[in-house]
Amino acid sequence: MTDQFAHGDAMAAAVREIEVKYRVIDSAALVRALAQRGAVLSEPVRQDDQAYAASDWTYGQSKVGAAFARLRTENGRHTFCVKKPLENELACAEHETEVLARDPMHAAILAMGFYPTTRIVKTRRTTRLDEMSLCLDEVEGLGVFFEIEVMADDDRPAIEVQEDLDGFARSLGAELVRITETYDALVHAASPVGC
């Protein structure tokens, strides 16, 4: 066992996922703008995500420094992910791996002290442009969103990276409204009982 794991600093060793997110006003215009840049979106895939939070965290508290889990099913494959927001909700240390079965992994996540927060079901289309991963998501109950993300392994402040990504988004000329919340927070806020 390395010192890194012995001292519980495994999240610090993760690559950072840094992203910006937008509500999309006109998805057709965005798709055209991306195609003009050579970024053609994939066929849509359905993602069924269950989000989890640690038992001592509730909505309304800061996410920075807290660990969150996600269990995703896409095309019959299941992935388990843990994210820890570092500078803000959209700049996270991330660890992800494929798992064999959803139900046993759900039970394991509960045993680790997490509880289920929200279920996010979306249809996602993706493409890449340079180092950026681009996602056009239709989220059930919420609408259409555009995400731009990069995986960063340097010390550059996340806010600077996010400003650059936002500059790219603005350069597309499509009508977008920037948001700073994650999908689970948006789903939670839209829930009639706030659960």
C-alpha positions, 0 to 999 in steps of 0.5 A: 500500500502506498503512502498516498492510499495509507493517508487517505489522499487518493482523491488528490491523485485523481485527474481533475474534470473541469467543465462548464454547463449551459441550458440550450435555447436552440439545439439545432443552431448549436448542432450546426455551429459545432458541425461548422467547427468539425465537431459532429455529434454521435448518435444518442445514447441513454444514460441512467444515473443514480447520484449518491451523497455521503450521509453527513451531506444534504442539499443546501450545503457546499459540495466543495471538499465532499465526495459524491458517487454515481452509478451509471447504466449505458447500453447495458454497461455499468460504471461507478464514479466518485467525484470530489469538487475541488474549487467549485461544483464543476471542477472535480477530482474523479475516479471511475471504473466499470462494474459488473452489476448495478444492484450489488454495486448499489448495495455496496455504495450504501454500505460505504455510507452514501445515500441515494439523492437523485436519479438523472436520466438523459439522452446524450450525444457526444463529440471531441474537439481538440482536448475538449469533450462536448456533450449535448444532453436532453435530461428528462424533466429538465430540458436540453443542456450543453457541457464542455469538459477537459481532463486536467493534470496540471495546477492551473486554477479551474476558474481559468480553465472554465473561462477559456471553455466559456470563451469557446462556447460563446464563440459558437454563436448559439444561444446558451445560458451558463449555469453552475449547478450539477444535474443532480442539484437541478433535478433536486430543485425541480422535484415537487417535494425537493427530495 
